[in-house]
């Protein structure tokens, strides 16, 4: 049964916007642990990337509304990169390794989830925050 989670992604350092708005992600099912959440988000991201890159747009453009919406999320992007499909298995391995190496942290509301086996303390209107701790992690 599809389940929607709200995720906000931040990075340390100077932020020009006061608050980055959460982005909804529709997952196949409600995750019960941090690892299930990270795997589901990563697999969804790979699926969306692979679908987007093959749309065949030669020149991508953004409307004013799309620019404002992307700015609220913290990143404006108009280009499609093409190339080979991303590998979901490798992406999941990278996500798990990055979490274990401390490249990012995950918060469920105000509570930090520190172990992959950590159960998710579900509450109404839960927002997950992923915080990138190093400048070299790529997002």
N, C-alpha and C positions, 0 to 999 in steps of 0.2 A: 504494500500500500504506500503510495508516494507520501513523502513527509518533507515539509519545508523548514529549513533552518536559516537563521539570520546570522551573517558573518561580516565582521568588520576587520580590515587588515591595516595595521599600523607599522611604522618603523620608528626607531629611536632617532632623535635629532630634532632639528628645527622643523616644525610643521606649520605651514602657512594657513591651514584651515583649522578652526576651533574643534570641529568634530567631524570625523569621517562617518558618513551614513552607512548603516549596515546594508548588505546586499543579500537578497533572498536566493537560496539554492534549493532546488527540489531534488531530494534524494529518493532512491527506490524504497527505503524503509528507515525507520527511526533508529539511529545508532544508540547502543547502550554503553559503549566505552569510548574513550578518546581514540584508540586505534581504529575502531570502526568508523568514527567520524572522519578522521584524517584519510583513511582509505577511500571512503565514499566521496569526499570532496575532491580528492586527487583524481579518481576515476572519472568523475563528472567533468572536471576541468580538462582532462585529456580528450574526452568525447567531444566536448564543445570546441576545443581547439582544432581537432581533426576535421570536424564538420565545417568550421568557419574558414579554414585555410583553403578548402576546395570549392568555395563558392564561385570562383572564377571571376571575381571582380578585378578589372584592370585598374580602375581608379576608384577608390573608396572615398566617399564624402560623408560629412556629418552635418546634421541639421543643428540649429541653435539649441533645440531641446536635448538632443543627444550629447552635445558638448556640455551643457549644464548638468545633465545626469551623470556623465562620466567624471566631471570635475568634482561633484559631490562624493563620488567613490574614491577620488584621489588620483586618478590617472586618465588621461585623454589619449585615445589611440584610434587612428584611422586606417592604418595599413594592415594588410594581410601579408603574411610572410611566405606562404607556399612551402615547398620542400616536402620532406618525408613526414609520414604520420608519426606522432608521438607514440611511444610504447608505454601503455598503461602499467605494465609490470615494473618496468624500470622507474617510471615516475613514482609509483607507490614506494619502491625501495628507497628512492632518493628522499621522499617526504619523511619516511620513518627514520632514516639515518640522520637527516637534518634535525628532526626533533630530538633524537637521542644525543646529538652533538651540541645541542643548545643553540642552534642557529635561530630558532623561534620558540616562543612560548604560547600557550593557549589558555585563555580564560573563559569560563562558562559564567557569564554575568560578572561578578566580582571575585569568583573563586578560581584560583589557578589550578589547572589539571597538570600534575607533574609526572604521572606515570601513564604509559600507554594503556595499561589495564584499568586506569581510573574510571569508575562509573561516572556517567554524566548526571549531575544533580538537576534534572529537568525541572524548570519552573515555567509558568505562563510567560510568554513573550521573551523567552531566553535569547540573548544575543551572545554569540561567541566572538571573542577578539583574539586575533593572531597577531603577535608582536614580533617583528623581525629584530633581532639583536645585533646583527652584524651587517655592515654595509656591502658585503660581497655576496649576499645570498640571492640576489637577482630579482626581487620584487619590491 
